[in-house]
Amino acid sequence: MFFHNVMTLWKKELRSYLYTPVAAFFIGIYTSLLYGFFYIFLQKYQSYTQARSIGVASNITIDQLAEGVYNNMHFFMVFLLPFFTFRLFTEESRQNTLVLLMTSPIRSWELVLAKFKASLTVLLVMLLVTSIFPLYLYLYSEPGGGPDMGIILSTYLGLFLVGCAYMAMGLFFSSITESVLVALILSFIGNLFFAFMVNMFRSEDGGLMDSFFGYTGFQMHVSNFLKGTIELKAIVYFLSFCGFFLFLSNRSIESRSWRS
């Protein structure tokens, strides 16, 4: 019954993404921006190849050159992913369908997981449409000079995990307000804080607090993934982060049902 309810709600949420132009519009923006940056990267890669052939360029790998493209993928996710979560619960509240769902034989956890799963499906689509980048590099690079598939896999794993964290946080903000604008603004602030602003609290002297804020921020973990380093502590951190905000979302929805 649990999985049946989750799957049914997941299909409902996916249809809501498909029936509104929001998902297609922002996925289109995301793809267009990244294809533009990838075109710039290809020009730089061609210039580097020519310079290296005559011995006037340092010896760096194609993965190091492509790291900037993947950093841009993360940067755009910070600003675009809130548009996929800000309506998940606020829309239910606005249409007065949340009360109906909570009075049906559906548990709050099933509703939260179904909406989270639907948002992750959109995230996977966003990552899949960019998989042409490493595929293109693999097929058309010089013999022996193609990208490291291990680094590509770790890069996409890191981007997926950080995307999951943004989606879970956005889902929570959507669950605590009935205003789509407030949910969107809170998601922007939360994403910016964990992606970039948390680094403002770090000190050059090091120490416990520096380690804490460095570990709490997303950028250090994402950078390691982009370099091909998969750390268990980073995976545990992102999964724990998602679990924490999903728990808060569930508690928020439960409190709404109690008040109603």
C-alpha positions as CSV (number, residue, x, y, z in Angstrom):
1,M,0.0,0.0,0.0
2,F,2.8,2.4,0.9
3,F,4.6,2.1,-2.4
4,H,1.3,2.1,-4.3
5,N,0.3,5.4,-2.8
6,V,3.8,6.9,-3.4
7,M,3.8,5.8,-7.0
8,T,0.2,7.1,-7.6
9,L,1.1,10.5,-6.1
10,W,4.4,10.6,-8.0
11,K,2.6,10.2,-11.3
12,K,0.1,12.9,-10.3
13,E,3.0,15.3,-9.5
14,L,4.8,14.5,-12.8
15,R,1.6,15.3,-14.7
16,S,1.4,18.6,-13.0
17,Y,5.0,19.4,-14.2
18,L,4.0,18.3,-17.7
19,Y,0.8,20.3,-17.8
20,T,2.4,23.5,-16.8
21,P,5.2,25.2,-18.9
22,V,7.3,25.9,-15.8
23,A,9.4,22.8,-16.0
24,A,10.0,22.9,-19.7
25,F,10.7,26.6,-19.6
26,F,13.4,26.4,-16.9
27,I,14.9,23.2,-18.2
28,G,15.1,25.0,-21.5
29,I,16.9,28.0,-19.9
30,Y,19.2,25.7,-18.0
31,T,20.1,23.8,-21.2
32,S,20.6,26.9,-23.3
33,L,22.9,28.6,-20.9
34,L,25.0,25.5,-20.5
35,Y,25.2,24.8,-24.2
36,G,26.5,28.4,-24.6
37,F,29.2,27.8,-22.0
38,F,30.0,24.5,-23.5
39,Y,30.5,26.2,-26.9
40,I,32.9,28.7,-25.3
41,F,34.7,25.7,-23.6
42,L,35.1,24.0,-27.0
43,Q,36.7,27.1,-28.4
44,K,39.1,27.3,-25.5
45,Y,39.9,23.6,-25.8
46,Q,40.7,24.0,-29.5
47,S,43.0,26.9,-28.7
48,Y,44.7,24.9,-25.9
49,T,45.2,21.9,-28.2
50,Q,46.8,24.1,-30.8
51,A,49.0,25.8,-28.2
52,R,50.1,22.5,-26.8
53,S,51.0,21.1,-30.2
54,I,53.6,23.8,-30.5
55,G,54.8,23.5,-26.9
56,V,53.5,26.8,-25.6
57,A,50.8,25.5,-23.2
58,S,51.1,23.7,-19.9
59,N,50.1,20.1,-19.8
60,I,46.6,19.9,-18.2
61,T,43.9,17.3,-18.7
62,I,40.6,17.8,-20.5
63,D,38.8,17.1,-17.3
64,Q,40.5,20.1,-15.6
65,L,39.5,22.3,-18.6
66,A,35.9,21.0,-18.4
67,E,35.6,21.6,-14.6
68,G,34.5,25.2,-15.3
69,V,31.5,23.9,-17.3
70,Y,30.4,21.6,-14.4
71,N,30.9,24.4,-11.9
72,N,28.5,26.5,-14.0
73,M,26.0,23.6,-13.9
74,H,26.0,23.8,-10.1
75,F,25.8,27.6,-10.2
76,F,22.7,27.6,-12.4
77,M,21.1,24.8,-10.2
78,V,21.3,27.1,-7.2
79,F,19.0,29.7,-9.0
80,L,16.8,27.4,-11.1
81,L,15.9,24.5,-8.8
82,P,13.7,26.7,-6.5
83,F,11.3,27.1,-9.5
84,F,10.6,23.3,-9.4
85,T,9.8,23.2,-5.7
86,F,8.1,26.4,-4.7
87,R,4.6,25.3,-5.8
88,L,4.7,21.7,-4.5
89,F,2.8,22.4,-1.3
90,T,1.8,26.0,-1.7
91,E,-0.3,25.1,-4.8
92,E,-2.1,22.4,-2.8
93,S,-2.9,24.9,-0.1
94,R,-4.1,27.5,-2.6
95,Q,-6.5,25.0,-4.2
96,N,-7.6,23.6,-0.9
97,T,-6.6,20.1,-2.0
98,L,-4.1,19.5,0.8
99,V,-6.8,19.0,3.4
100,L,-8.5,16.5,1.1
101,L,-5.3,14.6,0.7
102,M,-4.7,14.5,4.4
103,T,-8.2,13.2,5.2
104,S,-7.8,10.4,2.6
105,P,-6.0,7.1,3.4
106,I,-2.7,8.8,2.5
107,R,0.0,9.4,5.1
108,S,1.9,12.6,5.2
109,W,5.2,10.7,4.6
110,E,3.8,9.2,1.4
111,L,2.8,12.7,0.2
112,V,6.2,14.2,1.1
113,L,8.2,11.3,-0.6
114,A,6.0,11.4,-3.7
115,K,6.6,15.1,-4.2
116,F,10.3,14.8,-3.5
117,K,10.5,11.9,-5.9
118,A,8.8,13.9,-8.6
119,S,11.2,16.8,-8.1
120,L,14.2,14.4,-8.4
121,T,12.8,13.1,-11.7
122,V,12.9,16.6,-13.0
123,L,16.5,16.9,-11.7
124,L,17.5,13.7,-13.5
125,V,16.1,15.1,-16.7
126,M,18.1,18.3,-16.3
127,L,21.3,16.2,-15.8
128,L,20.5,13.9,-18.7
129,V,20.1,16.7,-21.2
130,T,23.6,17.8,-20.3
131,S,25.1,14.3,-20.7
132,I,25.9,15.2,-24.3
133,F,28.8,17.3,-23.1
134,P,31.0,14.4,-21.8
135,L,29.7,12.2,-24.6
136,Y,30.8,14.7,-27.2
137,L,34.2,15.1,-25.6
138,Y,34.7,11.3,-25.4
139,L,33.8,10.8,-29.1
140,Y,35.6,13.7,-30.6
141,S,38.7,14.3,-28.4
142,E,42.2,13.2,-29.5
143,P,43.1,9.5,-29.1
144,G,44.1,9.0,-25.5
145,G,43.1,12.5,-24.5
146,G,39.5,12.0,-23.8
147,P,37.8,12.6,-20.5
148,D,38.2,10.3,-17.6
149,M,34.9,8.4,-17.2
150,G,35.5,8.0,-13.5
151,I,35.7,11.8,-13.0
152,I,32.6,12.2,-15.2
153,L,30.6,9.7,-13.1
154,S,31.8,11.3,-9.8
155,T,30.9,14.8,-11.2
156,Y,27.3,13.8,-12.1
157,L,27.0,11.9,-8.7
158,G,28.0,15.1,-6.9
159,L,25.7,17.3,-9.0
160,F,22.8,14.9,-8.3
161,L,23.4,14.8,-4.6
162,V,23.7,18.6,-4.2
163,G,20.6,18.9,-6.4
164,C,18.7,16.5,-4.1
165,A,19.7,18.7,-1.1
166,Y,18.4,21.8,-2.9
167,M,15.1,20.0,-3.7
168,A,14.6,18.8,-0.2
169,M,15.2,22.2,1.3
170,G,12.8,23.8,-1.3
171,L,10.2,21.2,-0.5
172,F,10.3,22.2,3.1
173,F,10.0,25.9,2.5
174,S,7.0,25.1,0.3
175,S,5.4,23.2,3.1
176,I,5.6,26.0,5.7
177,T,3.9,28.8,3.7
178,E,0.8,29.3,1.5
179,S,2.6,32.0,-0.5
180,V,4.5,30.8,-3.6
181,L,6.5,34.0,-3.5
182,V,7.6,33.5,0.1
183,A,8.5,29.8,-0.7
184,L,10.6,30.9,-3.7
185,I,12.4,33.6,-1.8
186,L,13.2,31.3,1.1
187,S,14.5,28.7,-1.3
188,F,16.8,31.2,-3.0
189,I,18.2,32.3,0.4
190,G,18.7,28.8,1.6
191,N,20.4,27.7,-1.6
192,L,22.7,30.8,-1.6
193,F,23.6,30.3,2.0
194,F,24.6,26.7,1.8
195,A,26.2,27.1,-1.7
196,F,28.2,30.3,-1.1
197,M,27.4,32.4,1.9
198,V,28.4,29.9,4.5
199,N,32.0,30.4,3.3
200,M,31.8,33.9,4.7
201,F,32.0,32.5,8.2
202,R,35.2,30.6,7.6
203,S,38.5,32.0,8.9
204,E,42.0,31.8,7.4
205,D,43.4,30.6,10.8
206,G,41.6,27.3,10.5
207,G,40.4,25.6,13.6
208,L,37.2,23.8,14.6
209,M,34.7,26.5,13.4
210,D,36.5,26.8,10.0
211,S,36.3,23.0,9.6
212,F,32.6,23.1,10.6
213,F,31.6,25.8,8.1
214,G,33.7,24.2,5.4
215,Y,32.0,20.9,5.9
216,T,28.6,22.5,6.2
217,G,28.9,24.4,2.9
218,F,28.2,22.6,-0.3
219,Q,31.0,24.1,-2.5
220,M,33.8,22.1,-0.9
221,H,32.0,18.8,-1.4
222,V,30.9,19.6,-4.9
223,S,34.5,20.6,-5.9
224,N,35.8,17.3,-4.6
225,F,33.3,15.4,-6.7
226,L,34.2,17.5,-9.8
227,K,37.9,16.4,-9.3
228,G,36.9,12.8,-9.2
229,T,37.1,12.4,-5.4
230,I,34.1,10.5,-3.9
231,E,34.1,10.7,-0.2
232,L,31.8,8.7,2.0
233,K,31.4,11.6,4.4
234,A,30.1,13.9,1.6
235,I,27.6,11.3,0.5
236,V,26.5,10.8,4.2
237,Y,26.2,14.6,4.6
238,F,24.0,15.1,1.5
239,L,21.8,12.2,2.4
240,S,21.5,13.3,6.0
241,F,20.7,16.9,4.8
242,C,17.9,15.5,2.6
243,G,16.5,13.3,5.3
244,F,16.5,16.2,7.8
245,F,14.5,18.5,5.5
246,L,12.2,15.7,4.5
247,F,11.5,15.1,8.2
248,L,10.8,18.8,8.7
249,S,8.5,18.8,5.7
250,N,6.6,15.8,7.1
251,R,6.2,17.5,10.5
252,S,5.0,20.7,8.8
253,I,2.4,18.8,6.9
254,E,1.3,16.9,10.0
255,S,0.9,20.1,11.9
256,R,-1.3,21.5,9.1
257,S,-3.5,18.5,9.3
258,W,-3.8,18.9,13.1
259,R,-4.8,22.6,12.7
260,S,-7.4,21.7,10.0
